[in-house]
Amino acid sequence: MDGPKTVAVLFDKTSTRTRFSFETAVANMGGRAITVGTSTTQMGKGESYQDTAAVLSRYVEAIVWRTFDHANLLEMAETTTVPLVNALSDDLHPCQILADLLTCRENFGELRGRKAVYLGDGDNNMANSYMIGFATAGMDVSIIAPEGFQPRQEFVDRARKRGNITITDDVDEVKGADVVITDTWISMGQENDGRDRRTPFLPYQVDSTLMSKANDDAIFLHCLPAYRGNEVTAEVIDGPQSRVFDEAENRLHAQKALLVWLLGINKEIN
């Protein structure tokens, strides 16, 4: 097979990096991405996700879906006969983790034994994904989050089968970190959940004082979009330790690699 002919890229949620990186990845491999907001389709309007998957499998060589409930992906996976990529769900964001691991590898080489710390909302898809993905790569992972916003035990248990995981509310856990990570305090769909999503997180803002607790050569990551003055200060995200734009670029390279692997492509990719 020379390259992907057509890839369906489906969005329940708005997107910048996911959309542009997947569309560019497919184009670079000589294929075509059909990008669709699912509100313009029959998905979720009476037609089951299983039926949608069965139909799309007759048209395209892969399906990429950015959705809300992770169960949606599991339903689609029941009947798809082509690769189905989780481009983000409320539980997990695996494509982002591939890009972040690539960014860490570019900076440190061997990752086994490196320490990554994540600060902020520990009960979201990014915290879950860092625990599982970084632990799989052999890194020690610490989630630093206030009480009431720490990871669900099911994800902690999954991650601990793969590596060393620490859950704490103590920012001193940043000491010795090679990678410092945060994410927005309000994820999509949580805007009106009635919880105070600022006050509990203020002690976990990544500023220069907090970064100074990490190793001197530590890097800062954020999956973006970032809200300067909330989860991170401008001096950090725009500073010399920040790798957020390398990280964003690596979404493209990681997604090319993912599609090459899933589709069995054997060709040189630009």
Order of alpha helices (4+ residues) and beta strands (2+ residues): beta-alpha-beta-alpha-beta-alpha-beta-alpha-beta-alpha-beta-alpha-beta-beta-alpha-beta-alpha-alpha
